[in-house]
Amino acid sequence: MTDEHFEFFLEKMGPTVHKRCVPAQSVERFRGKLPDQLLAYWEEHGWCGYADGLFWTVDPSEYQPVLEAWIAGTGFMTQDATHWKSWGI
């Protein structure tokens, strides 16, 4: 369910572009790791662009190799409070 803040965002940003439905499996994979409200937005609106592609909601799994390359050898991989650790990287 969209809240008043996201309704305002949608009103200002216009219609979505390049929408992809988010599989229930993806929502469950990130439950407890990402905010419930974000997961609700995914369920209702999918992964898509806003403002003609200026802003995007994306599948974080698609960025796992990039994230891994970016933080490899930095020490971030060993910190407990990182989301990528819970994503299986």
C-alpha positions as MATLAB code, in Angstrom:
seq = 'MTDEHFEFFLEKMGPTVHKRCVPAQSVERFRGKLPDQLLAYWEEHGWCGYADGLFWTVDPSEYQPVLEAWIAGTGFMTQDATHWKSWGI';
ca = [
       0.000    0.000    0.000;
       1.398    3.364   -1.043;
       1.757    5.931    1.723;
       1.159    9.683    1.412;
       4.860   10.418    0.929;
       5.210    8.004   -1.971;
       1.951    9.285   -3.456;
       3.488   12.762   -3.437;
       6.639   11.372   -5.052;
       4.574    9.671   -7.777;
       2.579   12.837   -8.351;
       5.753   14.891   -8.866;
       7.765   12.278  -10.790;
       5.071   11.219  -13.236;
       4.331    7.749  -14.567;
       6.732    4.844  -14.218;
       8.922    3.672  -17.088;
      10.314    0.208  -17.883;
       8.426   -1.518  -15.071;
       9.379   -5.069  -14.091;
       7.235   -7.021  -11.659;
       9.143   -8.123   -8.580;
       8.889  -11.864   -7.911;
       7.619  -12.806   -4.453;
      10.852  -14.795   -4.018;
      12.886  -11.579   -4.348;
      10.740   -9.770   -1.807;
      11.169  -12.623    0.663;
      14.927  -12.774    0.038;
      15.284   -9.184    1.233;
      12.680   -9.265    4.013;
      14.370   -8.316    7.280;
      17.333   -6.884    5.344;
      15.654   -3.937    3.639;
      12.837   -1.775    5.035;
       9.361   -3.307    4.815;
       8.055   -0.119    3.207;
      10.539   -0.439    0.343;
       9.462   -4.043   -0.167;
       5.826   -2.887   -0.222;
       6.722   -0.353   -2.943;
       8.388   -3.139   -4.921;
       5.289   -5.306   -4.608;
       2.944   -2.528   -5.670;
       5.042   -0.707   -8.279;
       7.753   -3.161   -9.302;
      11.298   -2.265  -10.231;
      11.052    0.722  -12.536;
      12.138    4.225  -13.388;
      10.540    7.513  -12.408;
      10.861   11.012  -13.867;
      11.648    9.592  -17.312;
      14.391    7.412  -15.829;
      16.011    9.916  -13.480;
      15.248    7.747  -10.394;
      15.062    3.938  -10.302;
      14.083    1.112   -8.014;
      16.224   -1.871   -8.956;
      16.916   -5.500   -8.191;
      19.890   -5.313   -5.795;
      20.961   -8.813   -6.847;
      21.854   -7.518  -10.304;
      24.488   -5.259   -8.736;
      26.170   -7.938   -6.629;
      29.172   -8.377   -8.983;
      29.692   -4.611   -9.192;
      29.486   -4.230   -5.437;
      31.833   -7.126   -4.914;
      34.413   -5.601   -7.273;
      34.023   -2.167   -5.724;
      34.542   -3.179   -2.089;
      36.871   -6.154   -2.520;
      39.879   -5.783   -0.289;
      38.551   -2.727    1.562;
      37.603   -4.268    4.881;
      33.920   -3.546    4.338;
      33.369   -7.205    3.489;
      34.130   -8.153    7.103;
      31.882   -5.620    8.844;
      28.791   -7.062   10.513;
      26.335   -4.273    9.674;
      26.532   -4.540    5.899;
      23.622   -5.483    3.668;
      25.851   -7.106    1.050;
      26.914   -9.632    3.621;
      23.291  -10.705    4.047;
      22.871  -10.839    0.251;
      25.359  -13.678    0.145;
      28.404  -11.814   -1.168;
];
